[in-house]
Amino acid sequence: MNRRQFMAASLALLASITVAPSESIASAFTVNNRLLRHGVTGQDVQLLQSRLRDMGFLHVNPTGFFGTLTHDAVIAFQRFRGLQVDGIVGNQTLQALRPQMVQWSRATLLLPRGTDVLLTEPLSGQSFRARRTGGVNHADMEPLTWNETDRFRRIYGGRWSWERKPMIITIRGWRLAGSINGMPHDYNTLNNGFPGHFCIHFLGSRTHVRDALGSNQEDRQHQAAVRIAAGYGP
């Protein structure tokens, strides 16, 4: 079974079930069951630093050393999310670092129009940046620049497609589980070489209210892809 067949099978299966968070995935930041705290080193620390940087709390490149800057970034993240503030990455902080599967009614508040985001395909690790430019039942998005459009196109193998893909959407303080399509359509507002916009769906989001593109209902493939994205660890 190739990757495309595997993804199709996964989408079909997950369209009808709810996936619970994976404890094994949530433990990916730990080595020998340790907590991450000031003074430790390792690949898990480097991954933590990447997450904190992408969410806007760390402003240096990942080094793999949990020093003062990382400690302060963890504290800032914990305060932002209303967690216990101790500068230590334990289970509560680990869970908050995971992709969160939130209802559209909440996602649209976390992602208001004009917000720039980092979108990452968890299977390949490829990413690009985009801006929310509209949308009522889901988020209408546009790549920020011509270069970001090229990065987006590479995720789809160099062609545009309506294929749904699981996506992790990173904004200030949050990593959200979502699903996108890769087809430019309808309006566009940015000078980016992308002739239209694309859509991000979240848990409970719906298609367009009225037009040939949708019928104001949940899209089963998008909802399944959201659940797949939520299963990828910190």
C-alpha positions in Angstrom: 0.0 0.0 0.0 1.5 3.4 -1.0 1.2 6.6 1.0 -1.8 7.9 -1.1 -3.7 4.6 -0.6 -2.8 4.7 3.1 -4.1 8.2 3.5 -7.3 7.4 1.6 -7.9 4.4 3.9 -7.2 6.5 7.0 -9.6 9.2 5.9 -12.4 6.7 5.2 -11.9 5.0 8.6 -11.6 8.2 10.6 -14.6 9.8 9.0 -16.8 7.7 11.2 -14.9 7.6 14.5 -13.5 10.0 17.1 -9.8 9.6 17.8 -8.6 10.1 21.4 -5.3 11.8 22.0 -2.4 9.3 22.0 -0.4 9.0 25.3 2.6 7.7 23.4 2.6 10.7 21.1 2.1 13.0 24.1 5.2 11.5 25.7 7.5 12.2 22.7 9.2 15.1 24.6 10.5 12.8 27.3 13.6 10.6 27.3 13.8 7.9 30.0 10.6 9.3 31.5 12.3 12.6 32.5 10.8 16.0 32.7 12.3 18.7 30.6 13.7 21.4 32.8 16.6 23.9 33.0 20.0 22.2 32.3 18.9 19.2 30.3 20.0 18.6 26.7 18.7 16.4 23.8 16.7 16.1 20.7 13.5 16.4 22.7 14.7 19.8 24.0 15.4 20.8 20.4 11.9 19.9 19.3 10.5 21.8 22.3 12.4 24.8 21.3 11.1 24.6 17.7 7.6 24.5 19.0 8.1 27.5 21.3 9.8 29.4 18.5 7.0 28.7 16.0 4.4 29.9 18.6 6.3 33.1 19.2 7.8 32.5 22.7 11.4 31.8 21.8 13.4 34.0 19.5 16.6 32.0 18.9 17.3 28.9 16.9 16.9 25.6 18.6 20.1 24.3 20.2 19.0 21.3 22.2 20.1 22.9 25.5 17.4 23.9 28.0 18.9 27.1 29.2 17.6 30.4 30.6 16.0 31.5 27.3 14.1 28.2 27.0 13.1 28.3 30.6 11.7 31.8 30.2 9.9 30.8 27.0 8.2 27.8 28.8 7.1 30.2 31.6 5.7 32.6 29.0 3.8 29.8 27.2 2.4 28.4 30.5 1.2 31.9 31.5 -0.4 32.5 28.1 -2.3 29.2 28.3 -3.3 29.5 31.9 -1.2 26.5 33.0 0.8 25.9 36.2 3.8 28.2 35.9 7.0 26.4 36.9 9.2 26.5 33.8 9.1 22.7 33.7 7.6 20.7 30.8 5.5 18.1 32.5 2.4 16.3 31.3 0.1 19.3 31.5 2.4 21.5 29.4 3.1 18.6 27.0 -0.6 18.2 26.4 -0.9 22.0 25.7 1.9 21.7 23.1 0.1 19.1 21.1 -2.2 20.0 18.2 -5.5 20.9 19.7 -8.8 19.8 18.1 -11.0 22.8 18.8 -14.5 23.5 17.6 -14.9 26.0 14.8 -16.7 28.5 17.0 -13.5 28.7 19.1 -11.0 28.4 16.2 -12.5 31.4 14.4 -11.8 33.5 17.5 -8.3 32.3 17.8 -7.8 33.0 14.1 -9.5 36.3 13.3 -9.3 37.8 9.8 -5.8 39.2 9.1 -4.0 36.6 11.2 -0.9 35.1 9.7 -0.3 31.4 10.5 2.3 28.7 9.9 0.8 25.6 8.3 2.6 22.3 8.5 1.8 19.0 6.9 2.6 16.5 9.6 3.3 13.6 7.2 6.1 15.4 5.3 7.0 18.2 7.7 6.7 20.7 4.9 5.3 24.1 5.8 4.2 27.5 4.5 2.8 30.7 5.8 -0.7 32.1 5.0 -3.2 34.7 6.1 -6.8 34.5 6.9 -8.6 36.8 4.6 -12.3 35.7 5.1 -14.7 32.9 5.6 -17.7 32.4 7.8 -18.3 28.7 8.1 -14.5 28.0 7.8 -11.4 30.0 7.3 -10.5 31.4 3.8 -6.8 31.6 3.5 -4.1 32.9 1.1 -0.4 32.2 1.0 1.5 35.3 2.1 4.0 35.6 -0.8 5.0 34.1 -4.1 7.6 32.0 -2.3 4.9 30.7 0.1 2.7 29.8 -2.8 5.6 27.7 -4.2 6.0 26.0 -0.9 2.3 25.3 -0.8 2.3 23.8 -4.3 5.2 21.5 -3.4 3.0 20.0 -0.6 0.6 19.0 -3.3 3.3 17.5 -5.6 3.5 20.6 -7.8 -0.2 20.7 -8.8 -3.3 22.1 -7.3 -5.9 19.7 -6.0 -9.1 19.5 -4.0 -7.6 16.7 -2.0 -8.0 17.2 1.7 -4.8 17.1 3.8 -4.4 17.0 7.6 -2.6 20.2 8.7 -1.2 21.7 11.9 -1.9 25.4 12.1 0.5 27.3 14.4 -0.5 30.7 15.8 0.5 32.7 18.9 0.3 30.2 21.8 -1.6 27.5 19.9 -1.1 24.6 17.5 -4.5 23.7 16.0 -5.5 20.5 14.2 -7.1 21.4 10.8 -7.6 20.2 7.2 -7.0 22.1 4.0 -7.7 21.7 0.3 -5.1 22.7 -2.3 -7.2 24.3 -4.9 -7.2 28.1 -5.5 -10.8 29.3 -6.0 -13.0 32.4 -5.9 -11.6 35.7 -4.6 -8.0 36.7 -3.7 -6.6 39.8 -2.1 -2.8 39.3 -1.9 -0.1 39.6 -4.6 1.2 36.1 -4.2 0.8 34.2 -7.5 -2.1 32.3 -6.0 -5.3 32.8 -8.2 -7.8 32.7 -5.4 -7.9 31.4 -1.8 -8.0 28.0 -0.2 -9.9 26.7 2.8 -9.0 25.5 6.3 -11.6 23.4 8.2 -11.7 22.7 11.9 -13.8 20.5 14.0 -17.4 21.2 13.3 -16.8 23.7 10.5 -19.0 23.7 7.5 -18.8 24.3 3.7 -19.9 27.5 2.0 -23.4 28.7 2.8 -24.4 28.7 -0.8 -22.7 28.3 -4.2 -21.4 25.5 -6.3 -18.6 24.8 -3.8 -20.7 23.7 -0.9 -24.0 23.3 0.8 -23.6 24.6 4.4 -22.7 21.2 5.8 -19.8 19.4 7.5 -17.4 17.8 5.0 -16.7 14.2 6.1 -13.2 14.1 4.5 -12.2 17.4 6.1 -13.5 16.3 9.5 -11.6 13.0 9.2 -8.4 14.9 8.3 -8.8 17.2 11.3 -8.8 14.1 13.5 -5.7 12.8 11.8 -3.9 16.1 12.4 -4.8 15.9 16.1 -3.1 12.6 16.4 0.4 13.9 15.5 2.4 14.6 18.6 4.2 17.6 20.0 
